[in-house]
Amino acid sequence: MEYKEGRLGYNRKNDRYGLLVTDLWEIDGFSCGNRLQVEINGEWVDTHMEMDWSTGKGVWYLTETDFKGSELENKRVRVLRNR
């Protein structure tokens, strides 16, 4: 399997986190349920993007991790190339 690797960045134009590669949008925004992998302590962990509405305001987070909101910024991630 081949992956696109980069880092998460917040895209103010669409209010979503997307995949940045060398400061260019490879994917301009993930939707709820989009699958990706995040690097944690040198290991790739399967996750997907979701939105938490429990506070009354939507907060993006990665399932199977403790990362949410601004903690997502600059996290190293990868997605399958066929995305």
DRENTORPA-363403 format. One line per 5 residues: their letters; for each residue x, y, z of C-alpha. Coordinates in Angstrom, 1 decimal. Each point is the difference from the previous one (the first is absolute). Layout:
<sites>
a = X Y Z  ...
</sites>
This chain:
<sites>
meyke = 0.0 0.0 0.0  1.2 3.5 -0.8  -0.7 3.0 2.2  -0.1 3.7 -0.2  1.8 1.4 3.1
grlgy = -0.1 3.4 1.4  -1.3 1.9 3.0  -3.4 1.1 1.1  -0.9 3.7 -0.4  -3.1 2.0 0.7
nrknd = -1.6 1.4 -3.2  -1.9 3.1 0.9  -1.7 0.1 -3.4  -2.0 -3.2 0.7  0.3 -0.3 3.8
rygll = 1.6 -3.4 -0.3  3.4 -1.6 0.6  1.8 -1.1 -3.1  3.3 -1.5 -1.2  2.9 2.3 -0.6
vtdlw = 3.0 -1.1 -2.0  2.8 2.6 -0.1  -2.5 2.7 1.0  -2.4 -0.8 -2.9  -3.4 -1.6 0.4
eidgf = 0.2 -3.6 -1.2  -3.5 -0.5 1.4  -1.7 3.3 0.9  -2.3 -1.5 2.6  -1.0 -3.3 1.6
scgnr = -3.6 -0.8 0.7  -1.4 -2.1 2.9  0.9 -3.6 -0.5  3.0 0.5 -2.2  2.6 -2.6 0.8
lqvei = 3.6 0.9 0.6  3.0 -1.0 2.1  1.7 2.3 2.5  3.6 -0.5 1.3  0.2 -0.5 3.8
ngewv = 3.3 -0.7 1.6  1.4 -1.2 -3.3  -2.9 -2.4 -0.8  -2.8 0.5 -2.5  -3.4 -0.3 1.6
dthme = -3.2 -0.5 -1.9  -2.6 2.7 0.6  -2.6 2.1 -1.6  -1.2 3.6 0.2  -3.1 0.8 2.0
mdwst = -1.9 3.0 1.4  -1.0 0.2 3.7  -3.1 2.2 0.6  -0.3 -0.7 3.8  1.1 3.6 0.9
gkgvw = -2.5 1.6 -2.4  2.8 1.0 -2.3  1.6 -2.5 -2.5  3.5 -1.2 0.9  2.0 -2.2 -2.4
yltet = 1.7 -3.0 1.5  1.8 -3.3 -1.0  -1.6 -3.2 1.2  2.2 -2.5 1.9  2.1 3.0 1.2
dfkgs = -0.2 2.8 2.5  0.6 2.6 -2.7  -2.8 2.6 -0.5  -0.4 3.6 -1.0  3.2 2.0 -0.3
elenk = 2.0 -3.0 1.1  -0.5 -1.4 -3.6  2.2 2.8 -1.4  3.2 -1.3 -1.6  -0.6 -3.6 0.9
rvrvl = 1.8 -2.3 -2.4  -2.6 -2.0 -1.9  -0.4 -2.1 -3.2  -2.8 -1.2 -2.2  -0.2 -2.7 -2.7
rnr = 0.9 1.5 -3.4  -3.3 -1.0 -1.5  -1.9 2.5 2.2
</sites>
